[in-house]
Amino acid sequence: MSDKERIDFLRNELNRHNELYYLESNPEISDYEYDMMMKELQELEKNNPEFYDVSSPSLRVGSDINKSFTQVKHRYPMLSLANTYTKEEVRDFVKKNESLLNEKIKICAELKFDGTSISLTYNDGKLVNAVTRGDGEKGDDVTSNARTIHTIPLKLKGNYPNDFEVRGEVLLPWKEFDRLNEERLREEESLFANPRNAASGTLKLQNSKIVAQRKLVSVVYYMLGTKLPTDSHYQNMQYAASLGFNVSKHMQLCNNVDEIFDFINYWDIERKNLPVATDGIVLKVDSLIQQEELGFTAKSPRWAIAYKFQAERAESILREVTFHVGRTGIVTPVANLDPVLLSGTIVKRASLYNEDAINALDLHLGDVCYVEKGGEIIPKIVGIDKEKRNNAGLKVTFIKVCPECGTPLKRVEGEASYFCPNQSKCPPQIKGRIEHFIARKAMNLEGIGPETIDAFYANGLIKNGADLYSLTLEQIMNCPRSKTAEEKIEEINDDSYFGGLFAAPNDDSNSSGSRRFTELVSKKMISALEKSKEIPFERVLFALGIRFVGETVAKRLAMAFKNIDAVANATIDQLINVEDIGERIAMSVVEYFKDLSNIEIINQLKSAGLQMSLSQTELENHSEKLKGLSIVISGTFEKHSRDEYKKLIESNGGKNTGSISAKTSYVLAGDNMGPSKLEKAHSLNIPIINEEKFLDMLK
Ligand code: IVH
């Protein structure tokens, strides 16, 4: 067998086993055998790059190459559904549509999956595009991530239409959601509030290898196009299943309202046994001819409606309202309740959002409250039973001063929330800035997370990021640490722990004074700090946490001024002269360097040996050859990765943007440039250049 034949054989076999495993739950081979076949395929593909195929199952493992997403316009807008919460409205929906059509309708009832929607385009049976909903008109092209989702077919089976689109939902199963949050807790990263956020966050990760590890699933619920095989949505979905799509097995054709109610009642209970989150039932007029006749309103189809399940509700008594100051200074009121069982967990605390929400409830201590948990970790108070009020409790009012530092609070302009303006001295805000400093995109201090920062701060070891560099091994090992990840996980499981959002009241992190960081863990921290001294200047600049200075602005500042002293001495005019920097950012930069405590931090970082200027290679590679040019990258390349091209554009003074507009100077195009991009570039008369031409420009 030639290599090509073996590659074809392995690709077919892996596709078949993938389907048996993920769609039919009926595997024929062990995971090990599957992995071995995959390994062999990857090896053969590596040695025979001429047989590269975007539809190869080997791409399901993802890649480490960071991809930024480009925006794609939807061929048909992605609309949402009208919601209803009552059976009466369901009855009206059927009645109204029957009277509009003047004939009986059949309704296809299906589950409403609670994830993030996706639009998949197939050309010649191959997946060519996966795009998020975005604003409904255009979304992010997340194709490389979607390829890692095993329930999304890369190549279709059977008799497929040549060019068509399907829509569906990408979901993170409950089990994976729990696993992911436990892992994040251990890594001291913030938790996802619900599987929906986790799914959409994952789909937008830039590293598709991490996406592949998260085990997303997809369900397809809608097929678009003019050449569909039958007039029935239900039948067409069965056809979609025959092409290899994952279609819900729980769809049902209903002939009347009673059958619809039976379906709703059954799934309101049974959905709790499903492996994925659902938040309602979608009802669709089954006949496509009827659908077309009914048409759309501006926002949603007239032929479909979502019946949303009532979130589970419990009653409890309000004992106290505490106020929590977040990392950015925003103050959140928290209701402390008598413990009550809600959807399988005991709830003791609930979010009250802001002053307006408290006033709207006219909340008094001792009130009987209704608590709801709508697929979120944080339960909320949705109402009170005024009839049960005994009039003894005080009215709840919003505090006027910060509970952490005593500073009078200010109201966020145009919003209902309050914040503590004492940025530099208010403990949670100080910790927030240090957390920004240690973050992956900043100093990337692995092994040091928010809980560690809490412990160091509480024990007086640090008051800013720079202080970390003076810590000794001994100091770290002697520092009493806060709760372990395992303890926090337990708290999540048997209490309404607020996902890292709020510290639990009575949570005295230091009470467990006996626990210490082990020598191994402490040494890892020291070596992470050591390693961070190599982090390039632009990221150090970002890590400082200057207001409005995000990653891109930090890059611009680094390139324009080359070292920290030059940035510190820059005038507003000089700053505004830099691309992407306007008055608001310029003023914030100047403000930052006026503050002597910040200068002290910078001096500390300098003496610790951090990169406070561009390195020799960065200086050498830096040019202004592309100054003023805005370049869009599209397609795949041979000489460099997309990411490398992005860096080249930026280090030569140009700007890499995601979507083509009249302001675009060039499109740097590789293979497989998207047809919509090509069209747009042509229509705006924007020159398209290839790799060679681009590299020539840098010579
Ligand atoms: S049909 C034109 N069916 O709900 C209407 N949507 O609120 C196409 N969703 O954006 C949508 N399960 O992400 C449809 N069985 C289902 C669904 C479903 C979940 C989501 C979808 C949509 C949102 C609308």
Residues whose N, C-alpha, C, O or C-beta is under 5 A from the ligand:
A	BS01	IVH	L79 S80 L81 E110 L111 K112 F113 T116 S117 E169 Y221 Y222 V282 P301
